[in-house]
């Protein structure tokens, strides 16, 4: 750096309010709809202000990067964890984001209750956001009525990083107590690859045999992974002819 550079005036980062109106997140949302905004722009609306030298959009981009490049990984975070993602994220802002993520989860549950969940795509849309970024395997049952509408969903086993262990009795107990006509097993692979292991295949066979005895239909076993180029982010035993 030259002597002149050391004393050259620094160029301040333009504030969002100084941008052309059509480029500002709030104005873009009003005129073009929320779908027109990037993830960082949506976060900027919650952040409202940036920090010296960085706009709210810059801070939003930093948060997404710190969360592994995905809003889905931010969704299950606590307020304390959200605040650690980037400088400038205070308590109030983190609370607002946590509330927004929870609203999204509740909307997904309400949508699931009003529509049949008879396909793996709909099961993944319902359960995927809850499971895809967990650090351990979580085995859950999604209980359905005769029209394949949601009755109840709950966790029946929390396994290690690479396996879920659950006795058929524990899996079928909620199905019996809620009077379910059918159910879907759902669990996640923290590695992101939803390809079933031999343990997954063996568990599915055991649960299907036990469910047949009590005359409750096992519709599918869906393994949740993460988005992959050219492949679905889940594995369906039914789709692959394994049920």
C-alpha positions as CSV (number, residue, x, y, z in Angstrom):
1,X,0.0,0.0,0.0
2,X,1.4,3.4,-1.0
3,X,1.6,6.5,1.2
4,X,-1.2,8.0,-0.7
5,X,-3.4,4.9,-0.2
6,X,-3.0,5.1,3.5
7,X,-4.6,8.5,3.6
8,X,-7.1,8.1,0.8
9,X,-10.7,8.5,1.9
10,X,-12.6,5.2,2.3
11,X,-15.6,4.7,0.1
12,X,-18.6,4.0,2.3
13,X,-20.8,1.0,1.4
14,X,-24.1,2.5,0.0
15,X,-27.0,2.0,2.4
16,X,-30.0,0.1,1.1
17,X,-32.1,3.3,1.4
18,X,-29.8,4.9,-1.2
19,X,-30.3,2.1,-3.7
20,X,-32.7,2.4,-6.6
21,X,-36.2,1.8,-5.3
22,X,-36.7,-1.3,-7.5
23,X,-33.7,-3.0,-5.9
24,X,-34.6,-2.4,-2.2
25,X,-36.0,-5.7,-0.6
26,X,-39.2,-4.1,0.8
27,X,-40.1,-2.3,-2.3
28,X,-39.3,-5.4,-4.4
29,X,-41.6,-7.5,-2.2
30,X,-44.4,-4.9,-2.5
31,X,-44.3,-4.6,-6.3
32,X,-43.1,-8.1,-7.4
33,X,-44.1,-10.4,-4.5
34,X,-42.0,-12.4,-2.0
35,X,-41.0,-15.0,-4.6
36,X,-38.9,-12.3,-6.3
37,X,-36.6,-12.0,-3.3
38,X,-33.5,-14.0,-2.6
39,X,-33.0,-15.7,0.7
40,X,-30.6,-13.0,1.8
41,X,-33.1,-10.3,0.8
42,X,-35.9,-11.9,2.8
43,X,-33.6,-12.1,5.9
44,X,-32.7,-8.4,5.3
45,X,-36.3,-7.5,5.9
46,X,-36.1,-9.0,9.3
47,X,-32.7,-7.5,10.0
48,X,-33.9,-4.1,8.8
49,X,-30.4,-2.5,9.3
50,X,-26.9,-3.7,8.7
51,X,-23.7,-2.9,10.5
52,X,-21.0,-0.3,9.6
53,X,-19.7,-1.2,6.1
54,X,-22.2,-3.9,5.5
55,X,-25.8,-3.8,4.4
56,X,-28.6,-6.0,5.9
57,X,-28.4,-8.1,2.8
58,X,-24.7,-8.6,3.4
59,X,-25.4,-9.8,6.9
60,X,-28.2,-12.1,5.6
61,X,-25.7,-13.7,3.2
62,X,-23.2,-14.1,6.0
63,X,-25.9,-15.9,8.1
64,X,-26.8,-18.3,5.3
65,X,-23.1,-19.1,4.7
66,X,-22.5,-19.7,8.4
67,X,-25.5,-22.0,8.5
68,X,-24.1,-24.2,5.8
69,X,-25.6,-22.4,2.8
70,X,-29.2,-23.3,3.5
71,X,-32.2,-21.6,5.2
72,X,-33.3,-25.2,6.1
73,X,-30.4,-25.5,8.4
74,X,-31.3,-22.3,10.1
75,X,-34.9,-23.3,10.7
76,X,-34.4,-25.6,13.7
77,X,-31.8,-23.2,15.4
78,X,-32.5,-21.7,18.7
79,X,-32.4,-17.9,19.2
80,X,-29.0,-18.2,20.8
81,X,-27.7,-20.1,17.8
82,X,-29.2,-17.6,15.3
83,X,-27.5,-14.7,17.0
84,X,-24.1,-16.4,16.6
85,X,-24.4,-16.7,12.8
86,X,-23.4,-13.1,12.1
87,X,-22.4,-9.9,13.8
88,X,-25.3,-7.5,14.0
89,X,-28.0,-10.1,14.8
90,X,-29.5,-9.0,18.1
91,X,-31.9,-10.7,20.4
92,X,-35.0,-9.0,18.9
93,X,-34.0,-9.9,15.3
94,X,-33.2,-13.5,16.2
95,X,-36.5,-13.9,18.0
96,X,-38.4,-12.6,15.0
97,X,-36.6,-15.0,12.7
98,X,-37.3,-17.9,15.1
99,X,-40.9,-17.0,15.1
100,X,-41.0,-16.8,11.3
101,X,-39.5,-20.3,11.0
102,X,-42.0,-21.7,13.5
103,X,-44.9,-20.2,11.6
104,X,-43.6,-22.0,8.5
105,X,-43.5,-25.3,10.4
106,X,-47.0,-24.8,11.7
107,X,-48.3,-23.9,8.2
108,X,-46.8,-27.1,6.9
109,X,-48.5,-29.1,9.6
110,X,-51.9,-27.5,9.0
111,X,-51.5,-28.1,5.2
112,X,-50.7,-31.7,5.9
113,X,-53.9,-32.0,8.0
114,X,-56.0,-30.8,5.2
115,X,-54.6,-32.9,2.3
116,X,-54.0,-36.6,2.0
117,X,-50.4,-37.8,2.7
118,X,-50.5,-40.9,0.6
119,X,-47.4,-40.2,-1.5
120,X,-43.7,-40.0,-0.6
121,X,-43.5,-36.5,-2.1
122,X,-46.1,-35.2,0.3
123,X,-44.6,-37.1,3.3
124,X,-41.2,-35.5,2.5
125,X,-42.7,-32.0,2.1
126,X,-44.3,-32.5,5.5
127,X,-41.4,-34.1,7.4
128,X,-38.3,-33.2,5.4
129,X,-37.8,-29.7,6.8
130,X,-38.0,-31.1,10.4
131,X,-35.5,-33.9,9.8
132,X,-33.1,-33.1,7.1
133,X,-30.6,-31.2,9.2
134,X,-30.7,-33.1,12.5
135,X,-27.3,-34.3,13.7
136,X,-28.7,-37.7,14.8
137,X,-31.2,-40.2,13.3
138,X,-34.8,-39.6,14.4
139,X,-37.4,-42.2,13.6
140,X,-40.9,-41.0,13.5
141,X,-44.4,-42.3,12.7
142,X,-46.9,-40.4,10.6
143,X,-50.4,-41.8,11.5
144,X,-53.2,-41.6,8.9
145,X,-56.9,-42.2,8.7
146,X,-58.8,-44.1,6.0
147,X,-58.5,-41.2,3.6
148,X,-54.7,-40.9,4.3
149,X,-55.2,-37.7,6.2
150,X,-52.9,-36.8,9.1
151,X,-54.0,-38.0,12.6
152,X,-50.8,-37.6,14.5
153,X,-47.0,-37.6,14.1
154,X,-44.4,-38.3,16.7
155,X,-40.9,-39.4,17.3
156,X,-40.5,-43.0,18.5
157,X,-36.7,-43.3,18.6
158,X,-33.7,-41.1,18.6
159,X,-30.7,-43.1,17.4
160,X,-27.0,-42.6,17.0
161,X,-25.4,-40.8,14.1
162,X,-25.9,-43.8,11.8
163,X,-28.7,-46.0,13.1
164,X,-32.2,-45.8,14.6
165,X,-33.2,-48.5,17.0
166,X,-36.8,-49.1,17.9
167,X,-38.8,-52.1,18.9
168,X,-42.0,-52.8,16.8
169,X,-44.0,-52.5,20.0
170,X,-42.9,-48.9,20.5
171,X,-43.5,-48.0,16.9
172,X,-47.0,-49.5,16.8
173,X,-48.1,-48.2,20.2
174,X,-49.0,-44.7,18.9
175,X,-50.7,-46.2,15.9
176,X,-53.0,-48.3,18.1
177,X,-53.7,-45.6,20.7
178,X,-54.7,-43.1,18.0
179,X,-56.8,-45.6,16.1
180,X,-54.8,-45.2,12.9
181,X,-55.8,-46.9,9.7
182,X,-52.3,-46.7,8.2
183,X,-48.9,-45.1,9.0
184,X,-45.7,-44.1,7.4
185,X,-42.3,-44.6,8.9
186,X,-40.0,-41.7,8.4
187,X,-36.4,-41.2,9.5
188,X,-33.4,-39.1,8.4
189,X,-29.8,-39.9,7.4
190,X,-27.6,-37.1,8.8
191,X,-25.0,-37.9,6.1
192,X,-27.5,-36.5,3.6
193,X,-27.6,-39.7,1.5
194,X,-31.0,-41.3,1.8
195,X,-29.9,-44.7,0.5
196,X,-31.2,-47.4,2.9
197,X,-28.8,-49.4,4.9
198,X,-29.2,-53.1,5.7
199,X,-30.5,-52.1,9.1
200,X,-33.1,-49.9,7.5
201,X,-34.3,-52.7,5.3
202,X,-34.4,-55.2,8.2
203,X,-36.4,-52.7,10.4
204,X,-38.9,-52.2,7.6
205,X,-39.5,-55.9,7.2
206,X,-40.0,-56.3,11.0
207,X,-42.4,-53.4,11.2
208,X,-44.4,-54.6,8.2
209,X,-44.8,-58.1,9.7
210,X,-45.8,-56.7,13.1
211,X,-48.3,-54.2,11.4
212,X,-49.9,-57.0,9.5
213,X,-50.6,-58.9,12.7
214,X,-52.5,-56.0,14.2
215,X,-54.1,-55.1,10.8
216,X,-52.7,-51.6,10.5
217,X,-51.3,-50.7,7.0
218,X,-47.6,-49.7,6.7
219,X,-47.9,-47.5,3.6
220,X,-44.3,-46.5,3.2
221,X,-40.9,-46.0,4.8
222,X,-39.4,-42.7,3.7
223,X,-35.8,-41.9,4.4
224,X,-35.0,-38.1,4.4
225,X,-31.7,-36.9,3.1
226,X,-30.7,-33.6,1.6
227,X,-30.9,-32.0,-1.8
228,X,-28.6,-33.7,-4.4
229,X,-28.1,-32.9,-8.1
230,X,-30.2,-35.2,-10.3
231,X,-31.7,-37.2,-7.4
232,X,-34.6,-36.8,-5.0
233,X,-33.7,-35.8,-1.4
234,X,-35.5,-38.9,-0.1
235,X,-35.8,-42.7,-0.6
236,X,-39.2,-44.3,-0.6
237,X,-39.4,-48.1,0.0
238,X,-42.8,-48.1,-1.7
239,X,-41.5,-46.4,-4.8
240,X,-38.7,-48.9,-5.1
241,X,-40.9,-51.9,-4.7
242,X,-39.7,-52.9,-1.3
243,X,-43.1,-52.7,0.4
